[in-house]
């Protein structure tokens, strides 16, 4: 039995030694093939866990969404500027009906243009103001309003279509989803509000020979909603693209933030008051500065009754209020600049405040020039665009001064 066990051990040892001898005598090519085969087998078995998939949303997707929102805000600026030019050229009432799809194609033939012109002739603007208008002149104002409406549709598509794509890709966080849905809903509301505004200028007023114009209340609501849409889109885009600064939370910094928020609100209110000036053609009264007809306070400042009515329907009061708000905005921005000079702020924040200050003085100069020159269309359009630029810099300042997220 002992001999049998010894014989078995010797046989196994010789067998294993033979295997090692055979492996050592294999060619280098065979050995490399075996090593690669083992490595590929291990990779296949563990491939599902070796490289985890990138989670979304992440920093890269946030940059994409932020750029998209900035692009949308730029389109909103274009709509505001084009709307201002449309109003200044008195083109806003040239299209007397509203169809979401059918009006996307303008008249093509002579018969179609004559039919469109005949519809326009049935409304007060032609009867009172443009009764001697020719068909070529009508084509100009028609294309101005048509361009504004088509631009509005472009804005809607720029918001809605990427929203669907980014939503399906999972680029939105839960909070961003709610905000983006709000923006898309606001775009739809803005379109309806625009037509509601136009309808006010198409209404026939008995025993009235005043120049037909849209309601200043509806005009200010239309402009105000556009500015809100722009402000929200710009703020979201900037906060996604610009990282918040690590600043020491001091009492002076908190005061600066509050100062900047109040200044931004004043800039927004000044721009909104400009809608009442435009709606009432208040820029065509008292074309002097700084006094109004050699008086600091004009005689007809509170001519309407009740008194509150003057602030929204009296052209003199509306222009006076716009002057006061514009000068107040300039003073507030100047104070913000001087207050920030005594603080240690990041470079981007200093640049934003400096540009805000420069734009404020430019905007006041544009406003005074527009008034003194009796509201020429190019200068008035530039002044209206300047209000959006001023609001842009105010939002940028707030984005630079925001708190670090917890």
C-alpha positions as CSV (number, residue, x, y, z in Angstrom):
1,X,0.0,0.0,0.0
2,X,2.8,2.3,0.8
3,X,4.5,1.5,-2.5
4,X,1.2,2.2,-4.4
5,X,0.9,5.7,-2.8
6,X,4.5,6.5,-3.6
7,X,4.0,5.4,-7.2
8,X,0.9,7.6,-7.6
9,X,2.7,10.7,-6.2
10,X,5.7,10.2,-8.5
11,X,3.3,9.8,-11.6
12,X,1.4,13.0,-10.8
13,X,4.6,15.0,-10.3
14,X,6.0,13.8,-13.6
15,X,2.7,14.7,-15.3
16,X,2.7,18.3,-13.9
17,X,6.4,18.7,-14.8
18,X,5.6,17.6,-18.3
19,X,2.8,20.2,-18.6
20,X,5.1,23.0,-17.4
21,X,7.8,21.8,-19.8
22,X,5.3,21.9,-22.7
23,X,4.0,25.4,-21.8
24,X,7.6,26.7,-21.5
25,X,8.4,25.3,-25.0
26,X,5.5,27.1,-26.7
27,X,6.4,29.9,-29.1
28,X,6.1,33.5,-28.0
29,X,3.2,34.0,-30.5
30,X,1.2,31.3,-28.8
31,X,1.8,32.7,-25.3
32,X,0.8,36.2,-26.4
33,X,-2.4,34.8,-28.0
34,X,-3.3,33.0,-24.8
35,X,-2.7,36.2,-22.7
36,X,-4.9,38.3,-25.1
37,X,-7.6,35.7,-25.0
38,X,-7.7,35.7,-21.2
39,X,-7.7,39.6,-21.1
40,X,-10.6,39.8,-23.7
41,X,-12.5,37.2,-21.7
42,X,-12.2,39.2,-18.5
43,X,-13.2,42.4,-20.4
44,X,-16.3,40.8,-21.8
45,X,-17.3,39.5,-18.4
46,X,-16.8,42.8,-16.6
47,X,-17.7,45.2,-19.4
48,X,-21.1,46.1,-17.9
49,X,-19.5,47.6,-14.8
50,X,-16.0,48.8,-16.0
51,X,-17.2,52.3,-17.4
52,X,-20.3,53.6,-15.8
53,X,-22.5,55.8,-18.1
54,X,-22.5,59.5,-17.6
55,X,-25.5,60.8,-15.7
56,X,-27.7,63.6,-17.1
57,X,-28.2,66.4,-16.4
58,X,-24.5,67.3,-15.8
59,X,-22.3,70.3,-16.4
60,X,-22.1,69.7,-20.2
61,X,-25.9,69.5,-20.6
62,X,-26.3,72.6,-18.4
63,X,-24.1,74.5,-20.7
64,X,-26.2,73.4,-23.7
65,X,-29.4,74.4,-22.0
66,X,-27.9,77.7,-20.9
67,X,-26.8,78.6,-24.4
68,X,-30.3,77.7,-25.7
69,X,-31.9,80.0,-23.2
70,X,-29.6,82.8,-24.1
71,X,-30.4,82.3,-27.8
72,X,-34.2,82.4,-27.0
73,X,-33.7,85.6,-25.0
74,X,-32.0,87.1,-28.0
75,X,-35.0,86.2,-30.2
76,X,-37.3,87.9,-27.7
77,X,-35.1,91.0,-28.0
78,X,-35.6,90.9,-31.7
79,X,-39.4,90.6,-31.3
80,X,-39.4,93.6,-28.9
81,X,-37.3,95.8,-31.3
82,X,-39.3,94.7,-34.3
83,X,-42.6,95.4,-32.4
84,X,-41.3,98.9,-31.6
85,X,-40.5,99.7,-35.2
86,X,-43.9,98.3,-36.2
87,X,-45.6,100.7,-33.9
88,X,-43.5,103.7,-34.8
89,X,-44.3,103.1,-38.5
90,X,-48.0,102.8,-37.6
91,X,-48.1,99.3,-39.2
92,X,-49.6,97.3,-36.3
93,X,-53.3,97.6,-37.5
94,X,-52.7,96.6,-41.1
95,X,-53.6,92.9,-40.5
96,X,-57.2,92.9,-39.4
97,X,-57.5,89.2,-38.5
98,X,-55.5,86.5,-36.9
99,X,-54.9,82.9,-38.0
100,X,-52.1,80.7,-36.5
101,X,-51.2,78.9,-39.8
102,X,-53.2,80.5,-42.7
103,X,-51.6,84.0,-42.3
104,X,-48.1,82.6,-42.5
105,X,-48.3,83.0,-46.3
106,X,-48.8,86.6,-47.3
107,X,-50.9,87.6,-50.4
108,X,-49.2,86.6,-53.6
109,X,-51.4,87.8,-56.6
110,X,-52.8,91.2,-57.3
111,X,-56.3,89.9,-56.5
112,X,-55.2,88.7,-53.1
113,X,-53.6,92.0,-52.3
114,X,-56.6,93.9,-53.3
115,X,-58.8,91.7,-51.2
116,X,-56.6,92.2,-48.2
117,X,-56.5,96.0,-48.8
118,X,-60.3,96.1,-49.0
119,X,-60.6,94.4,-45.6
120,X,-58.2,97.0,-44.1
121,X,-60.4,99.8,-45.6
122,X,-63.3,98.8,-43.5
123,X,-61.6,99.7,-40.2
124,X,-61.1,103.1,-38.5
125,X,-57.4,103.5,-39.2
126,X,-58.0,103.7,-42.9
127,X,-61.2,105.8,-42.6
128,X,-59.7,108.4,-40.3
129,X,-55.9,108.4,-40.8
130,X,-55.0,106.6,-44.1
131,X,-58.0,107.3,-46.3
132,X,-55.7,108.3,-49.2
133,X,-53.3,105.4,-48.8
134,X,-52.3,103.5,-52.0
135,X,-51.8,99.8,-52.4
136,X,-48.0,100.0,-52.5
137,X,-48.1,101.9,-49.2
138,X,-50.4,99.3,-47.7
139,X,-48.0,96.6,-48.7
140,X,-45.2,98.2,-46.7
141,X,-47.2,98.4,-43.4
142,X,-48.6,94.9,-44.1
143,X,-45.2,93.4,-44.4
144,X,-44.0,95.2,-41.2
145,X,-46.8,93.6,-39.2
146,X,-46.5,90.3,-41.0
147,X,-42.8,90.2,-40.2
148,X,-43.5,90.9,-36.5
149,X,-46.0,88.1,-36.3
150,X,-43.7,85.6,-38.1
151,X,-40.9,86.5,-35.7
152,X,-43.3,85.7,-32.9
153,X,-43.9,82.3,-34.3
154,X,-40.2,81.8,-34.6
155,X,-39.8,82.6,-31.0
156,X,-42.5,80.1,-30.1
157,X,-40.8,77.3,-32.1
158,X,-37.4,78.2,-30.6
159,X,-38.8,77.6,-27.1
160,X,-41.1,74.6,-27.7
161,X,-39.2,72.3,-30.0
162,X,-35.9,72.2,-28.0
163,X,-37.9,71.8,-24.8
164,X,-39.4,68.6,-26.2
165,X,-36.0,67.4,-27.3
166,X,-34.1,68.2,-24.1
167,X,-37.0,66.8,-22.0
168,X,-36.7,63.4,-23.8
169,X,-32.9,63.4,-23.4
170,X,-33.2,64.1,-19.7
171,X,-31.3,67.4,-19.7
172,X,-33.7,69.1,-17.3
173,X,-33.7,68.8,-13.5
174,X,-37.0,68.8,-11.7
175,X,-36.9,72.5,-10.9
176,X,-35.8,73.4,-14.5
177,X,-38.7,71.4,-15.9
178,X,-41.2,73.6,-14.1
179,X,-39.4,76.8,-15.1
180,X,-39.2,75.8,-18.8
181,X,-42.8,74.8,-18.9
182,X,-43.6,78.2,-17.5
183,X,-41.6,79.9,-20.2
184,X,-43.3,77.9,-23.0
185,X,-46.7,78.7,-21.5
186,X,-45.7,82.4,-21.3
187,X,-44.8,82.4,-25.0
188,X,-48.3,81.1,-25.9
189,X,-49.9,83.7,-23.6
190,X,-47.8,86.4,-25.2
191,X,-49.1,85.6,-28.7
192,X,-52.7,85.7,-27.5
193,X,-52.1,89.0,-25.7
194,X,-50.6,90.5,-28.9
195,X,-53.8,89.8,-30.8
196,X,-55.9,91.1,-27.9
197,X,-53.9,94.3,-28.1
198,X,-54.4,94.7,-31.8
199,X,-58.2,94.2,-31.5
200,X,-58.4,97.3,-29.3
201,X,-57.2,99.4,-32.2
202,X,-59.7,97.9,-34.7
203,X,-62.8,98.7,-32.7
204,X,-65.2,101.3,-34.1
205,X,-65.8,104.1,-31.6
206,X,-68.9,106.1,-32.2
207,X,-68.6,109.9,-32.6
208,X,-64.8,109.7,-32.3
209,X,-62.3,111.2,-34.7
210,X,-59.2,110.6,-32.7
211,X,-56.3,108.8,-34.4
212,X,-57.0,105.0,-34.0
213,X,-54.5,103.4,-31.7
214,X,-54.2,100.3,-29.5
215,X,-55.1,100.5,-25.9
216,X,-52.1,101.8,-23.9
217,X,-53.0,99.3,-21.1
218,X,-52.9,96.3,-23.5
219,X,-49.7,97.7,-25.1
220,X,-48.0,97.9,-21.7
221,X,-49.2,94.4,-20.8
222,X,-47.9,93.1,-24.1
223,X,-44.5,94.7,-23.7
224,X,-44.3,93.9,-20.0
225,X,-45.0,90.2,-20.6
226,X,-42.3,90.2,-23.3
227,X,-39.8,91.8,-20.9
228,X,-40.7,89.2,-18.2
229,X,-40.1,86.4,-20.6
230,X,-36.8,87.9,-21.6
231,X,-35.7,88.5,-18.1
232,X,-36.5,85.0,-16.9
233,X,-34.8,83.4,-19.9
234,X,-31.7,85.6,-19.6
235,X,-31.5,84.9,-15.8
236,X,-31.7,81.1,-16.3
237,X,-29.2,81.1,-19.1
238,X,-26.7,83.3,-17.2
239,X,-26.9,81.3,-14.0
240,X,-26.3,78.0,-15.9
241,X,-23.3,79.3,-17.8
242,X,-21.6,81.7,-15.3
243,X,-20.4,80.0,-12.1
244,X,-21.3,81.9,-8.9
245,X,-18.4,83.8,-7.3
246,X,-17.0,82.8,-3.9
247,X,-17.3,86.0,-2.1
248,X,-17.1,86.7,1.6
249,X,-20.6,87.3,2.9
250,X,-20.4,90.7,4.5
251,X,-22.9,93.4,5.4
252,X,-21.7,95.6,2.6
253,X,-22.1,92.8,0.1
254,X,-25.7,92.3,1.3
255,X,-26.4,96.0,0.9
256,X,-24.9,95.9,-2.6
257,X,-27.2,93.0,-3.5
258,X,-30.3,94.8,-2.2
259,X,-29.2,98.0,-4.0
260,X,-28.7,96.1,-7.3
261,X,-32.1,94.4,-7.0
262,X,-33.9,97.7,-6.4
263,X,-32.0,99.3,-9.3
264,X,-33.0,96.4,-11.6
265,X,-36.7,96.8,-10.6
266,X,-36.5,100.5,-11.3
267,X,-35.0,99.9,-14.7
268,X,-37.8,97.4,-15.5
269,X,-40.5,99.9,-14.3
270,X,-39.0,102.7,-16.4
271,X,-39.1,100.5,-19.5
272,X,-42.7,99.6,-18.8
273,X,-43.7,103.2,-18.5
274,X,-42.3,103.7,-21.9
275,X,-45.1,101.6,-23.2
276,X,-47.6,104.1,-21.9
277,X,-45.6,106.9,-23.6
278,X,-45.7,105.0,-26.9
279,X,-49.4,104.1,-26.5
280,X,-50.5,107.7,-26.0
281,X,-47.9,109.3,-28.3
282,X,-46.8,111.2,-25.3
283,X,-43.4,111.8,-26.8
284,X,-45.0,114.4,-29.1
285,X,-46.0,116.8,-26.3
286,X,-43.7,119.1,-24.5
287,X,-40.7,118.6,-26.7
288,X,-38.3,120.4,-24.4
289,X,-35.8,119.5,-21.7
290,X,-35.3,119.7,-18.8
291,X,-38.4,121.9,-18.4
292,X,-41.8,121.3,-19.9
293,X,-43.0,124.4,-21.7
294,X,-40.7,126.6,-19.5
295,X,-42.1,125.1,-16.4
296,X,-40.8,122.4,-14.1
297,X,-44.4,121.2,-13.4
298,X,-46.8,121.7,-16.3
299,X,-50.3,123.2,-15.7
300,X,-52.2,120.2,-17.1
301,X,-50.3,117.6,-15.1
302,X,-53.5,116.6,-13.2
303,X,-56.1,117.7,-15.6
304,X,-58.1,114.5,-15.6
305,X,-60.5,113.4,-13.0
306,X,-60.2,111.2,-10.9
307,X,-56.6,112.0,-10.2
308,X,-55.4,108.4,-10.6
309,X,-56.6,108.5,-14.3
310,X,-53.8,111.0,-15.2
311,X,-51.0,108.5,-14.5
312,X,-52.3,106.2,-17.3
313,X,-54.3,108.3,-19.7
314,X,-53.0,111.9,-19.6
315,X,-50.1,112.2,-22.1
316,X,-48.6,115.0,-20.1
317,X,-48.5,113.1,-16.8
318,X,-47.3,109.9,-18.6
319,X,-44.3,111.8,-20.1
320,X,-43.6,113.5,-16.8
321,X,-43.6,110.2,-15.0
322,X,-41.3,108.7,-17.6
323,X,-38.8,111.6,-17.2
324,X,-38.8,111.1,-13.4
325,X,-38.3,107.4,-13.6
326,X,-35.5,107.7,-16.2
327,X,-33.6,110.3,-14.1
328,X,-34.2,108.1,-11.0
329,X,-32.8,105.1,-12.7
330,X,-29.7,107.0,-13.8
331,X,-29.2,108.3,-10.2
332,X,-29.6,104.8,-8.8
333,X,-27.2,103.2,-11.2
334,X,-24.7,106.0,-10.6
335,X,-25.0,105.4,-6.8
336,X,-24.6,101.6,-7.4
337,X,-21.4,102.2,-9.3
338,X,-19.9,104.5,-6.7
339,X,-20.9,102.1,-3.9
340,X,-19.3,99.2,-5.7
341,X,-16.0,101.0,-6.2
342,X,-15.3,100.9,-2.5
343,X,-15.6,97.1,-2.5
344,X,-13.4,94.2,-3.5
345,X,-15.5,92.5,-6.2
346,X,-14.7,89.9,-8.9
347,X,-13.6,91.2,-12.2
348,X,-16.7,90.1,-14.1
349,X,-18.9,91.9,-11.6
350,X,-17.0,95.1,-11.9
351,X,-17.2,94.9,-15.7
352,X,-21.0,94.3,-15.5
353,X,-21.5,97.3,-13.2
354,X,-19.4,99.6,-15.4
355,X,-21.2,98.6,-18.6
356,X,-24.6,99.1,-16.8
357,X,-23.5,102.7,-15.8
358,X,-22.3,103.5,-19.3
359,X,-25.5,102.2,-20.9
360,X,-27.6,104.3,-18.4
361,X,-26.0,107.5,-19.5
362,X,-26.3,106.5,-23.2
363,X,-30.0,105.7,-22.7
364,X,-30.8,109.0,-21.1
365,X,-29.0,110.9,-23.9
366,X,-31.0,108.9,-26.5
367,X,-34.2,109.7,-24.7
368,X,-33.6,113.4,-24.5
369,X,-32.5,113.5,-28.2
370,X,-35.7,111.6,-29.2
371,X,-37.8,114.1,-27.3
372,X,-36.1,117.2,-28.7
373,X,-36.2,116.0,-32.3
374,X,-39.9,115.2,-32.2
375,X,-39.5,111.4,-32.1
376,X,-37.8,110.4,-35.4
377,X,-38.4,106.7,-36.1
378,X,-34.7,105.6,-36.2
379,X,-33.8,107.4,-33.0
380,X,-37.0,106.3,-31.2
381,X,-36.3,102.7,-32.2
382,X,-32.8,103.0,-30.9
383,X,-34.1,104.4,-27.6
384,X,-36.5,101.5,-27.2
385,X,-33.8,99.0,-27.9
386,X,-31.6,100.8,-25.4
387,X,-34.1,100.1,-22.7
388,X,-33.7,96.4,-23.3
389,X,-29.9,96.7,-23.3
390,X,-30.1,98.5,-20.0
391,X,-32.3,95.8,-18.5
392,X,-29.8,93.2,-19.9
393,X,-26.9,94.7,-18.0
394,X,-29.0,95.0,-14.8
395,X,-29.8,91.3,-15.0
396,X,-26.1,90.5,-15.6
397,X,-25.1,92.4,-12.5
398,X,-27.6,90.5,-10.4
399,X,-26.3,87.2,-11.8
400,X,-22.7,88.1,-10.9
401,X,-23.7,89.1,-7.3
402,X,-25.8,86.1,-6.6
403,X,-25.1,83.9,-3.6
404,X,-23.2,80.6,-3.9
405,X,-25.7,77.7,-4.1
406,X,-25.7,75.6,-0.9
